[in-house]
Amino acid sequence: MISLQVNGKHVELERPTPLLAYLDQLGVNPRAVAVEHNGEIIERSAYESVTLREGDRVEIVRMVGGG
């Protein structure tokens, strides 16, 4: 088990998990969110290279349309 923080909440995952797999598990479209990983905003093109690990801090922000 690994422990990390997602949007300020404690989360436990079975193992280090690719970011895209975690977003899929949440039912989140990766094109509709911005992700900050350990204080760094991740470019969408780099999502596939990010793996969530013990102690990571992640913020996932959904894009909201409107006007």
N, CA, C and O atoms as a GROMACS GRO file, in nm:
protein
  268
    1MET      N    1   0.084  -0.119   0.000
    1MET     CA    2   0.000   0.000   0.000
    1MET      C    3   0.088   0.125   0.000
    1MET      O    4   0.191   0.129   0.066
    2ILE      N    5   0.045   0.225  -0.075
    2ILE     CA    6   0.112   0.355  -0.070
    2ILE      C    7   0.010   0.460  -0.027
    2ILE      O    8  -0.109   0.447  -0.056
    3SER      N    9   0.058   0.563   0.040
    3SER     CA   10  -0.028   0.672   0.086
    3SER      C   11   0.015   0.800   0.016
    3SER      O   12   0.134   0.828   0.000
    4LEU      N   13  -0.084   0.878  -0.027
    4LEU     CA   14  -0.057   1.006  -0.088
    4LEU      C   15  -0.174   1.099  -0.060
    4LEU      O   16  -0.274   1.058  -0.002
    5GLN      N   17  -0.160   1.224  -0.099
    5GLN     CA   18  -0.266   1.322  -0.082
    5GLN      C   19  -0.318   1.364  -0.218
    5GLN      O   20  -0.241   1.402  -0.306
    6VAL      N   21  -0.450   1.356  -0.235
    6VAL     CA   22  -0.513   1.400  -0.359
    6VAL      C   23  -0.618   1.505  -0.322
    6VAL      O   24  -0.712   1.477  -0.248
    7ASN      N   25  -0.601   1.625  -0.374
    7ASN     CA   26  -0.690   1.737  -0.344
    7ASN      C   27  -0.708   1.754  -0.193
    7ASN      O   28  -0.818   1.779  -0.144
    8GLY      N   29  -0.597   1.740  -0.120
    8GLY     CA   30  -0.597   1.762   0.024
    8GLY      C   31  -0.649   1.647   0.107
    8GLY      O   32  -0.656   1.658   0.229
    9LYS      N   33  -0.687   1.536   0.044
    9LYS     CA   34  -0.740   1.421   0.117
    9LYS      C   35  -0.643   1.304   0.111
    9LYS      O   36  -0.577   1.282   0.009
   10HIS      N   37  -0.635   1.230   0.221
   10HIS     CA   38  -0.551   1.111   0.228
   10HIS      C   39  -0.609   1.002   0.139
   10HIS      O   40  -0.728   0.971   0.148
   11VAL      N   41  -0.526   0.945   0.053
   11VAL     CA   42  -0.568   0.838  -0.038
   11VAL      C   43  -0.466   0.724  -0.027
   11VAL      O   44  -0.346   0.749  -0.017
   12GLU      N   45  -0.515   0.601  -0.029
   12GLU     CA   46  -0.427   0.484  -0.031
   12GLU      C   47  -0.450   0.407  -0.160
   12GLU      O   48  -0.563   0.382  -0.200
   13LEU      N   49  -0.340   0.372  -0.223
   13LEU     CA   50  -0.345   0.290  -0.345
   13LEU      C   51  -0.268   0.162  -0.321
   13LEU      O   52  -0.178   0.158  -0.236
   14GLU      N   53  -0.301   0.057  -0.393
   14GLU     CA   54  -0.236  -0.072  -0.374
   14GLU      C   55  -0.087  -0.070  -0.407
   14GLU      O   56  -0.008  -0.140  -0.345
   15ARG      N   57  -0.051   0.012  -0.505
   15ARG     CA   58   0.088   0.015  -0.555
   15ARG      C   59   0.111   0.147  -0.626
   15ARG      O   60   0.015   0.220  -0.652
   16PRO      N   61   0.235   0.181  -0.658
   16PRO     CA   62   0.257   0.298  -0.743
   16PRO      C   63   0.170   0.286  -0.868
   16PRO      O   64   0.164   0.180  -0.931
   17THR      N   65   0.104   0.395  -0.904
   17THR     CA   66   0.002   0.391  -1.009
   17THR      C   67   0.026   0.501  -1.112
   17THR      O   68   0.045   0.617  -1.075
   18PRO      N   69   0.024   0.466  -1.241
   18PRO     CA   70   0.036   0.570  -1.343
   18PRO      C   71  -0.078   0.672  -1.330
   18PRO      O   72  -0.192   0.634  -1.302
   19LEU      N   73  -0.047   0.798  -1.349
   19LEU     CA   74  -0.147   0.904  -1.337
   19LEU      C   75  -0.267   0.877  -1.427
   19LEU      O   76  -0.381   0.891  -1.382
   20LEU      N   77  -0.244   0.838  -1.552
   20LEU     CA   78  -0.356   0.814  -1.643
   20LEU      C   79  -0.446   0.701  -1.593
   20LEU      O   80  -0.568   0.708  -1.609
   21ALA      N   81  -0.388   0.597  -1.534
   21ALA     CA   82  -0.468   0.487  -1.478
   21ALA      C   83  -0.551   0.537  -1.360
   21ALA      O   84  -0.666   0.497  -1.344
   22TYR      N   85  -0.493   0.624  -1.277
   22TYR     CA   86  -0.566   0.678  -1.162
   22TYR      C   87  -0.682   0.766  -1.210
   22TYR      O   88  -0.792   0.756  -1.156
   23LEU      N   89  -0.658   0.851  -1.309
   23LEU     CA   90  -0.766   0.934  -1.362
   23LEU      C   91  -0.877   0.848  -1.420
   23LEU      O   92  -0.995   0.878  -1.402
   24ASP      N   93  -0.840   0.740  -1.489
   24ASP     CA   94  -0.939   0.648  -1.545
   24ASP      C   95  -1.019   0.582  -1.433
   24ASP      O   96  -1.141   0.566  -1.445
   25GLN      N   97  -0.952   0.544  -1.326
   25GLN     CA   98  -1.018   0.483  -1.211
   25GLN      C   99  -1.121   0.579  -1.150
   25GLN      O  100  -1.225   0.536  -1.100
   26LEU      N  101  -1.091   0.708  -1.155
   26LEU     CA  102  -1.183   0.810  -1.103
   26LEU      C  103  -1.294   0.842  -1.203
   26LEU      O  104  -1.392   0.909  -1.168
   27GLY      N  105  -1.280   0.796  -1.327
   27GLY     CA  106  -1.378   0.828  -1.431
   27GLY      C  107  -1.360   0.969  -1.485
   27GLY      O  108  -1.455   1.032  -1.530
   28VAL      N  109  -1.236   1.018  -1.479
   28VAL     CA  110  -1.205   1.155  -1.521
   28VAL      C  111  -1.137   1.155  -1.658
   28VAL      O  112  -1.043   1.079  -1.682
   29ASN      N  113  -1.186   1.240  -1.746
   29ASN     CA  114  -1.126   1.255  -1.878
   29ASN      C  115  -0.998   1.337  -1.862
   29ASN      O  116  -1.005   1.452  -1.818
   30PRO      N  117  -0.881   1.283  -1.896
   30PRO     CA  118  -0.756   1.356  -1.879
   30PRO      C  119  -0.749   1.487  -1.956
   30PRO      O  120  -0.672   1.575  -1.921
   31ARG      N  121  -0.830   1.501  -2.062
   31ARG     CA  122  -0.830   1.624  -2.139
   31ARG      C  123  -0.913   1.734  -2.073
   31ARG      O  124  -0.910   1.849  -2.116
   32ALA      N  125  -0.988   1.697  -1.968
   32ALA     CA  126  -1.078   1.793  -1.902
   32ALA      C  127  -1.027   1.836  -1.764
   32ALA      O  128  -1.101   1.897  -1.686
   33VAL      N  129  -0.901   1.804  -1.733
   33VAL     CA  130  -0.847   1.840  -1.602
   33VAL      C  131  -0.707   1.899  -1.616
   33VAL      O  132  -0.637   1.878  -1.714
   34ALA      N  133  -0.670   1.974  -1.512
   34ALA     CA  134  -0.532   2.018  -1.496
   34ALA      C  135  -0.480   1.944  -1.373
   34ALA      O  136  -0.553   1.925  -1.276
   35VAL      N  137  -0.353   1.902  -1.377
   35VAL     CA  138  -0.296   1.824  -1.267
   35VAL      C  139  -0.168   1.889  -1.218
   35VAL      O  140  -0.079   1.925  -1.296
   36GLU      N  141  -0.160   1.904  -1.086
   36GLU     CA  142  -0.038   1.949  -1.021
   36GLU      C  143   0.016   1.830  -0.941
   36GLU      O  144  -0.057   1.771  -0.862
   37HIS      N  145   0.142   1.797  -0.963
   37HIS     CA  146   0.204   1.681  -0.899
   37HIS      C  147   0.325   1.730  -0.820
   37HIS      O  148   0.422   1.778  -0.878
   38ASN      N  149   0.318   1.718  -0.688
   38ASN     CA  150   0.426   1.764  -0.599
   38ASN      C  151   0.466   1.908  -0.627
   38ASN      O  152   0.584   1.941  -0.634
   39GLY      N  153   0.365   1.994  -0.644
   39GLY     CA  154   0.389   2.136  -0.661
   39GLY      C  155   0.420   2.182  -0.802
   39GLY      O  156   0.443   2.301  -0.825
   40GLU      N  157   0.420   2.090  -0.896
   40GLU     CA  158   0.453   2.123  -1.036
   40GLU      C  159   0.335   2.092  -1.126
   40GLU      O  160   0.282   1.980  -1.125
   41ILE      N  161   0.293   2.190  -1.205
   41ILE     CA  162   0.183   2.167  -1.299
   41ILE      C  163   0.235   2.079  -1.412
   41ILE      O  164   0.339   2.108  -1.471
   42ILE      N  165   0.162   1.974  -1.440
   42ILE     CA  166   0.203   1.875  -1.541
   42ILE      C  167   0.136   1.906  -1.674
   42ILE      O  168   0.014   1.923  -1.681
   43GLU      N  169   0.215   1.914  -1.779
   43GLU     CA  170   0.160   1.930  -1.915
   43GLU      C  171   0.083   1.802  -1.950
   43GLU      O  172   0.124   1.692  -1.914
   44ARG      N  173  -0.029   1.818  -2.021
   44ARG     CA  174  -0.108   1.700  -2.060
   44ARG      C  175  -0.024   1.597  -2.135
   44ARG      O  176  -0.041   1.477  -2.119
   45SER      N  177   0.067   1.646  -2.217
   45SER     CA  178   0.150   1.554  -2.295
   45SER      C  179   0.242   1.471  -2.206
   45SER      O  180   0.296   1.369  -2.251
   46ALA      N  181   0.262   1.512  -2.081
   46ALA     CA  182   0.350   1.439  -1.989
   46ALA      C  183   0.272   1.350  -1.892
   46ALA      O  184   0.334   1.280  -1.812
   47TYR      N  185   0.139   1.351  -1.898
   47TYR     CA  186   0.060   1.270  -1.805
   47TYR      C  187   0.104   1.123  -1.807
   47TYR      O  188   0.110   1.058  -1.703
   48GLU      N  189   0.133   1.072  -1.926
   48GLU     CA  190   0.166   0.929  -1.938
   48GLU      C  191   0.299   0.895  -1.871
   48GLU      O  192   0.326   0.778  -1.844
   49SER      N  193   0.382   0.994  -1.845
   49SER     CA  194   0.512   0.965  -1.783
   49SER      C  195   0.512   0.981  -1.631
   49SER      O  196   0.614   0.958  -1.566
   50VAL      N  197   0.397   1.022  -1.574
   50VAL     CA  198   0.388   1.044  -1.429
   50VAL      C  199   0.331   0.921  -1.360
   50VAL      O  200   0.228   0.867  -1.401
   51THR      N  201   0.400   0.876  -1.255
   51THR     CA  202   0.352   0.766  -1.172
   51THR      C  203   0.334   0.818  -1.030
   51THR      O  204   0.424   0.880  -0.974
   52LEU      N  205   0.218   0.791  -0.972
   52LEU     CA  206   0.189   0.832  -0.835
   52LEU      C  207   0.258   0.736  -0.739
   52LEU      O  208   0.245   0.614  -0.750
   53ARG      N  209   0.333   0.794  -0.643
   53ARG     CA  210   0.413   0.714  -0.550
   53ARG      C  211   0.389   0.759  -0.406
   53ARG      O  212   0.325   0.861  -0.382
   54GLU      N  213   0.442   0.682  -0.313
   54GLU     CA  214   0.432   0.710  -0.170
   54GLU      C  215   0.466   0.856  -0.140
   54GLU      O  216   0.570   0.907  -0.183
   55GLY      N  217   0.377   0.924  -0.066
   55GLY     CA  218   0.403   1.059  -0.020
   55GLY      C  219   0.376   1.170  -0.120
   55GLY      O  220   0.392   1.287  -0.088
   56ASP      N  221   0.333   1.135  -0.242
   56ASP     CA  222   0.306   1.238  -0.343
   56ASP      C  223   0.189   1.326  -0.300
   56ASP      O  224   0.102   1.284  -0.224
   57ARG      N  225   0.191   1.449  -0.350
   57ARG     CA  226   0.081   1.544  -0.333
   57ARG      C  227   0.029   1.578  -0.472
   57ARG      O  228   0.104   1.624  -0.557
   58VAL      N  229  -0.100   1.554  -0.493
   58VAL     CA  230  -0.161   1.574  -0.624
   58VAL      C  231  -0.284   1.663  -0.611
   58VAL      O  232  -0.365   1.645  -0.520
   59GLU      N  233  -0.297   1.757  -0.702
   59GLU     CA  234  -0.419   1.837  -0.712
   59GLU      C  235  -0.475   1.814  -0.852
   59GLU      O  236  -0.404   1.829  -0.952
   60ILE      N  237  -0.603   1.779  -0.858
   60ILE     CA  238  -0.671   1.757  -0.986
   60ILE      C  239  -0.784   1.857  -0.994
   60ILE      O  240  -0.874   1.857  -0.909
   61VAL      N  241  -0.780   1.943  -1.096
   61VAL     CA  242  -0.880   2.048  -1.111
   61VAL      C  243  -0.955   2.026  -1.241
   61VAL      O  244  -0.895   2.018  -1.348
   62ARG      N  245  -1.086   2.015  -1.230
   62ARG     CA  246  -1.169   1.996  -1.350
   62ARG      C  247  -1.195   2.129  -1.417
   62ARG      O  248  -1.219   2.231  -1.351
   63MET      N  249  -1.191   2.128  -1.549
   63MET     CA  250  -1.223   2.246  -1.627
   63MET      C  251  -1.376   2.261  -1.631
   63MET      O  252  -1.447   2.164  -1.654
   64VAL      N  253  -1.423   2.382  -1.608
   64VAL     CA  254  -1.566   2.407  -1.611
   64VAL      C  255  -1.595   2.515  -1.714
   64VAL      O  256  -1.539   2.624  -1.710
   65GLY      N  257  -1.682   2.481  -1.808
   65GLY     CA  258  -1.718   2.578  -1.910
   65GLY      C  259  -1.831   2.666  -1.862
   65GLY      O  260  -1.902   2.632  -1.768
   66GLY      N  261  -1.846   2.776  -1.925
   66GLY     CA  262  -1.955   2.866  -1.888
   66GLY      C  263  -1.925   3.006  -1.936
   66GLY      O  264  -1.823   3.032  -2.000
   67GLY      N  265  -2.013   3.093  -1.905
   67GLY     CA  266  -1.987   3.227  -1.952
   67GLY      C  267  -2.078   3.322  -1.896
   67GLY      O  268  -2.070   3.441  -1.927
   0.00000   0.00000   0.00000
